[in-house]
Amino acid sequence: MKSLLIISLPTKQSQQTDYPQNIYGDPLPPIPQACYAPGSTIELETLLTAGHDGHFEYKACPIEPGGVATQDCFDSHPLEFMEDVLYGMPKDDVYTDRAYVPWGKWEYTHKYKLPEGLEGDLVLIQWT
């Protein structure tokens, strides 16, 4: 069974999705956070310090070490929302990738399913 290595780099669509740089402009080395099988359900924890309601979406992109992820790559690998662990917000049958944010909360734990065909030695996770 193939596995995938998850590296989390939160970004916004308007920002670059490559590695953060050190003070010399060189890419920082990846720091693996976990290793999962394709199709696994994973738990993602998030802390918002400026709440504005709405929802989270998570996407993945496999790259080669030192490679650069593209927005098209992330858009091709959306994660499926499975469960809101802390507040029980329901799953949206129309937008299955969305985890909705309950009003007045700032700490979140969601379960998401990784895409079945997603695999690689280095996989980045994007949240929006």
C-alpha positions as CSV (number, residue, x, y, z in Angstrom):
1,M,0.0,0.0,0.0
2,K,1.3,3.4,-0.9
3,S,1.4,6.1,1.7
4,L,1.5,9.9,1.6
5,L,3.4,12.3,3.8
6,I,1.5,15.3,4.9
7,I,3.1,18.7,5.3
8,S,0.8,21.5,6.2
9,L,1.3,24.9,4.7
10,P,-1.8,27.1,5.2
11,T,-2.1,29.6,2.4
12,K,-4.7,31.8,0.7
13,Q,-5.4,31.5,-3.0
14,S,-3.9,34.9,-3.6
15,Q,-0.6,33.8,-2.0
16,Q,2.2,31.6,-3.5
17,T,1.9,28.0,-2.4
18,D,5.6,27.1,-2.4
19,Y,7.9,26.7,0.6
20,P,8.5,29.5,3.1
21,Q,11.9,30.9,2.8
22,N,14.7,31.4,5.3
23,I,16.5,34.7,5.8
24,Y,18.8,33.9,2.8
25,G,15.9,33.3,0.4
26,D,16.4,29.5,0.4
27,P,13.4,27.2,0.9
28,L,13.0,25.9,4.4
29,P,13.2,22.1,4.6
30,P,9.9,20.2,4.9
31,I,8.9,19.2,8.4
32,P,6.6,16.1,8.1
33,Q,3.6,16.2,10.4
34,A,2.1,12.8,9.7
35,C,2.0,9.9,7.2
36,Y,-1.4,8.5,6.0
37,A,-2.8,6.0,3.4
38,P,-4.7,7.4,0.5
39,G,-8.4,7.6,1.3
40,S,-7.7,7.9,5.1
41,T,-9.8,10.1,7.4
42,I,-7.6,12.6,9.1
43,E,-8.2,15.1,11.9
44,L,-7.3,18.7,11.3
45,E,-7.1,21.3,14.1
46,T,-7.4,25.0,13.5
47,L,-7.3,28.1,15.6
48,L,-8.8,31.4,14.3
49,T,-8.0,34.6,16.1
50,A,-10.2,36.8,13.9
51,G,-13.5,35.1,13.5
52,H,-15.7,36.0,10.6
53,D,-18.0,33.1,10.2
54,G,-18.0,31.2,6.9
55,H,-16.4,27.8,6.3
56,F,-13.1,26.0,5.9
57,E,-12.0,24.0,2.8
58,Y,-8.9,21.8,2.6
59,K,-7.1,20.8,-0.5
60,A,-4.0,18.7,-1.1
61,C,-1.2,18.8,-3.7
62,P,1.6,16.1,-4.1
63,I,5.0,17.6,-5.1
64,E,8.6,16.5,-5.3
65,P,10.9,17.8,-2.6
66,G,11.9,21.3,-3.6
67,G,9.0,21.5,-6.1
68,V,6.4,24.2,-6.2
69,A,2.7,23.5,-5.7
70,T,0.2,25.2,-8.0
71,Q,-3.4,26.2,-7.3
72,D,-4.5,23.9,-10.1
73,C,-2.9,21.0,-8.3
74,F,-4.6,21.9,-5.0
75,D,-8.0,22.4,-6.8
76,S,-7.6,18.9,-8.3
77,H,-7.4,17.2,-4.8
78,P,-10.1,18.6,-2.5
79,L,-10.6,16.8,0.8
80,E,-14.1,15.7,1.8
81,F,-15.5,17.0,5.1
82,M,-16.6,14.1,7.4
83,E,-17.2,15.5,10.9
84,D,-17.1,18.6,13.1
85,V,-15.6,17.0,16.3
86,L,-16.1,19.9,18.7
87,Y,-19.4,21.5,17.7
88,G,-21.3,18.9,15.6
89,M,-21.9,21.3,12.6
90,P,-23.6,19.2,9.9
91,K,-22.1,18.1,6.6
92,D,-23.4,20.0,3.6
93,D,-24.6,17.5,1.0
94,V,-24.1,20.1,-1.8
95,Y,-20.7,21.4,-0.8
96,T,-19.1,18.2,0.7
97,D,-15.7,19.9,1.1
98,R,-16.9,22.6,3.5
99,A,-16.6,22.6,7.3
100,Y,-18.9,25.4,8.5
101,V,-17.8,27.7,11.3
102,P,-20.2,28.1,14.2
103,W,-20.6,31.7,15.3
104,G,-18.5,32.9,18.3
105,K,-16.0,29.9,18.3
106,W,-12.3,30.1,17.6
107,E,-10.9,26.6,18.1
108,Y,-11.9,23.9,15.6
109,T,-11.3,20.1,15.0
110,H,-12.6,18.6,11.8
111,K,-12.3,15.2,10.3
112,Y,-11.6,15.1,6.5
113,K,-11.2,12.3,4.1
114,L,-8.1,12.3,1.8
115,P,-8.8,11.6,-1.9
116,E,-8.4,7.9,-2.8
117,G,-5.9,8.5,-5.6
118,L,-3.7,11.0,-3.7
119,E,-0.2,9.7,-3.0
120,G,3.3,10.9,-2.9
121,D,6.4,11.3,-0.7
122,L,5.5,14.9,0.0
123,V,1.9,16.2,0.0
124,L,1.0,19.8,1.0
125,I,-2.3,20.7,2.6
126,Q,-3.9,24.1,1.9
127,W,-6.8,25.6,3.8
128,T,-9.0,28.4,2.8
